[in-house]
Amino acid sequence: MRGPRIMSFLTLIGTVSVSEDGDGNITGVFLPNSNLPCMEDGETEVLVEAAAQINEYLSGSRRAFDLPLRYGGSDFRVSVLEAIRNIPYGETRTYSEIAGAVGSPRAYRAVGTACGENPLPILIPCHRVLPSTGGVGSYTGGSTLKKRLLDLERADD
């Protein structure tokens, strides 16, 4: 077994980095201007594939990802991230709708927290979760990037 690795690459939105756990599972996506964890830099088969799929998505030629992902957390957080993974390309849901989908209809703020702690933005498309009051809301990569990702998916319809 090798140790965890991270790889950075240039995309249409700037430099993105992806990490893996040493067992071939993607564990992190770091958007431009993110602080990167301290781990060995290097290419692995899964990191190269993740970079290719993210670039395909950002260029409009990919709608779904086929990568081994590993993310942990509480049962609630995992259920929220799974519900978000199931939002189809080009569609959105509200924080309240996700809360209802995971069986905790009043936990919309906790859904927002889970979105904010999403270790795999883009791959787990938390940019598709919006406030019910309107607007795009906040995003790990900033609200401008969130709007850009939403516009990318709308333009592809």
N, C-alpha and C positions, 0 to 999 in steps of 0.2 A: 504494500500500500504506500502510496506517496502522500504527501501532506497537501493541505488546501492550497489552491492557486488562485491568482487573479490575473486577468488580462484586460488591457484597455485597447480601444479601437475607435477610429473616427467614424461618425455617422452624420446624417443630415441635420441632427440637432446638436452636434458637438461631440466631445469625447465621452464615451460611455465605457464603463468597466463592468465585467461580470466575474463572479467568483464561483468556485466549485469546492466541494468538500474533500476531494482526494479519492472519492469513490465513484466519481462520474455524475454527481448530482449538482445542478445549479443551485446555489444558496444565496446569491445576491446579484442585484442589478443596481449599479450606481450611476445616476444620471449626471449630466455635466455639472461641474462645481460642487459635487459631493465630496465629503471627506472619505477617503478610502481606508479600509482596514489594513493593518500591517500583516501582510502575508506574502509568500513567495510569488513573484511575477513569472508567468510563463504560459505558453500555449499548451492546451491539452485538446484532445479530439472534441470533447463536449463544449469547451469554451469557444473553439473555432466555429462549431456548429451554432452555438448560441449567438455569436457575433453575426454570422451569416443570416440567421433567421430574423434577428432584430433589424438588420439593415434592409432585408426584404420587406419587413413590415413597414418601416419608415419610408420606403420608396413606393409603397402601395401595392406590392406584388404578393403579400402574405396577409392572410386574415386570421390564422390560428397558428399556435406554436406547438411543436412536437419535441419537447425536451423533458428530461427527467429533472423534476424540481424537488427540493427539500426545504421545507419551512416548518418551524415548530411554533410553540406557543400554547396558550390555553385552548381547551376544546372550543370555546366561543370564538377565539381568533381564527382558528383553523376553519371553523364552519363559515365564518364571514369570508375568508379568503377563497374558500371553495365556491361559495355563492357568487362571488365576484368573477371567478374564473369562468363561470357558466353564463355570464352576460354575453350575448352574441355580439360579434363585430358590428359596429355601426349603431348599436342600441345603447341606451342608458337606463339606469335605475336611480332611485333616490336612496339616501341613507335609510329612510323609513322603510322603503320597500325591501331593502336587504335585511333590516332588522326583523321584519315580518317573515321573510323567507327562512330565517334561521330560528324562528320560534320565539323571538324576544321583541315583540312589536314596539316596546317603549325604549329599547336600547339603541336608538339611532345615534346618540352621542358616542356610545361605545363602538358602534360601527365606524364612525368617523375616526376614532382613535386607532382601530385596527387598520383602517386604510392608511393612516399616517405612519403606521409602523410596518407597512407592507415591505418586506425585504426584496420583493421581485417586481417593482413597477414595470410597466409595459407587458411583461409576461403574465402577471396577474393584473388585469387592466382596471386598477382602481380609478383611473382617469374617467371611466364610464359611470362613476357614482357621483351624483350631483345633489345639491341641497334642494329640498322641496320648495324653498322660498325663491328659487330662481338663481341665475348666474351659474358659474362653473365651480365655485368653491375653491378650497385650497388644494395643493398638490405638492408632493415631495420635490418635484422639479420646478415648482412655481406655477402660478395660475396661467401664465402666458403659454407655457409648454402644455399644460392640460388642455387649453383651448385649441392649440395647434394639433394635438393628437385627435381630439374630437372632430376638428375640421377635416383632418386627413381621412378619417373613417366616413364622414358624411360625403365627402367628395367622391368616394369610391363607390357610392350607391348606384 
